Amino acid sequence: MKMLNLSANPHIRDRISTAEIMRDVVIAMLPTAIYGVMQWGLNAALVIVFTTAAAVLTEYLYELCMKFPNTVKDWSAAVTGLILALNCPPDIPLWMPVVGAVFAILVVKQLYGGLGRNFMNPALAARCFLLISFAGPMTKFRGVGADAVSSATPLALMKADPAAVQSLRTLFLGQIPGTIGEVSKLCLLIGALYLILRRVISPKIPLIYIGTVALFTLLFGGRGFDLHYVLAEILGGGLIFGAFFMATDYVTGPITPKGQIIFALILGLLTGLFRLFGGSAEGVSYAIILTNILVPVINEKTIPKAFGREGEKS
């Protein structure tokens, strides 16, 4: 008698491994990481190294203590640490992002069962944790060039004065205050293009997300049909970084085609709402983690019927 093996879904698997996917994500973030170090120097480099190392070490030690299989070779912890580091100001005290990395891996990822079971993006959850715990250092940004002491981000300037819109070239190239990895849109788009060409991500969620923010800003920004202002909102903060590198997370995003569209629309609406009507000039991180919580419901409501249509109830 022939014995059949039964296993949980998915039953059709891709030959690409988790480690290969995560390595591609790290490679895609290298241009913006290098740009951040070139712009802000040694402390930015140390933030990246210490935060990434803390994430990897936390995962290794936790699994060692719990006698779980070691998973640091899948690069997911390194991706979490690198994303968190790139979401921090360049002059933040090193111990703060290290605490954030421990929180991301231990609390958000491992205590929920490890990779594939966390219900929100660990790096963004840690960033929000740091924003709440250390609001001052997390919102203190160094200027560029002559204004090298401290400066508000372009979004903060526009929120205080909608007329204070910087040149799109400056915003695109990243010659602005901001977190280590969010400022150079050129570098971010190079990395995003790499991920798309490698088929690691689809452009569907990022483009719908960015497009929704653009439309929301156009309708409710109070500037009329001002495309320069809309583009400044897109280029001035962490929207492109969040759209391509965090909203596309496999674990915390929807799996259904309709669900991905709904997910991206909600992200855009929340980001626009937080930016234009909230107390902060940004909103990408909070929008993503809040929408992550809705993903199980989105998946449940958008799963296509297996055969035909549902029969009528008697």
Order of alpha helices (4+ residues) and beta strands (2+ residues): alpha-alpha-alpha-alpha-alpha-alpha-alpha-alpha-alpha-alpha-alpha-alpha-alpha-alpha
